[in-house]
Amino acid sequence: MKLEKSTLEIVLERPVKLLHVTDTHLTLVDERDNERKHALAKRLRDPDKEKYLCEQLDYARENCDLLVHTGDLMDFVSHANVEKAREVVSDEKVFFIAGNHDYSQYVGEAWEDKAYRMNSYMEIERMGGLGVPMLFNSRVAGGVNIVGIDNSYYLFEDWQIVRLKKEVEKGLPVILTFHDPLFEQSLYDYHYEHSPEDCTYIVGCDEEHLLRYSEFRAYQQRPDEPTLRMIDYIKSEPLIKAILTGHLHFSFESRLTPTLTQYVTGGAYDGTCRELTIV
């Protein structure tokens, strides 16, 4: 396990420790899954993913108030993956919000949008479900309100803004968790410096920053009005103290505003996780 450590100062009565885990990408299948799922699992299989997940769960139980998983626990939807995911997120020490792969039927096989997501969500429910909210989640831990929002397709929705404002009304400091990071210039630059791909896979790029994207990726990741409203609200609300996110498979820490830090944590599939101590 590759443990990174960060500290966030917001003046709590007692320290709260969160273990941030993201992008596990489980690839489990069994006799209930079809040949395409088995072929996908064979191509992507890495037993170390499960070993690292067990180590991270054990570490959180012994050392942290909560393990916060920000999505892509599963690499694709299968009976075995859903059962393992349900086992993981049912642990009282685990808080979960979904990522794009948690809805993926066959990785990269289709245009994934809201309709695709909801079809997969219903398929997961037919398999027994995960037993926890996948689109919006919240829990208070040690005087901090952990709020998870599904932005797995690079967009937020108006109903999520309403729900977030209701959480803020509780008056507690908020740690936001979601899968896809928000645009920040140094993160954008770092991604292109180290991964010169056709996009950066981050939420809220304006048209100038989308110029480097391929046409497909710009269309996929162009923010709509609800997304821009959510980003403006997040940046302006003083009770929102930090964001935990993943998706990029590398770690990065930066400030979206002078008082709002965004922590991107690397992929749990190779053992990376972050212990965030909030004081």
Secondary structure by P-SEA (a helix, b strand, c coil): cbbbbbbbbccccbbbbbbcccccccccccccccaaaaaaaaacccaaaaaaaaaaaaaaaccccbbbbcccccccccaaaaaaaaaaaacccbbbbbcccccccccccccccaaaaaaaaaaaaaaccccccccbbbbbcccbbbbbbccccccccaaaaaaaaaaaaaccbbbbbbccccccaaaaaaaaacccccccccccccccccccccaaaaaaccccaaaaaaaaaaaacccccbbbbccccbbbbbbccccbbbbbbcccccbbbbbcccc
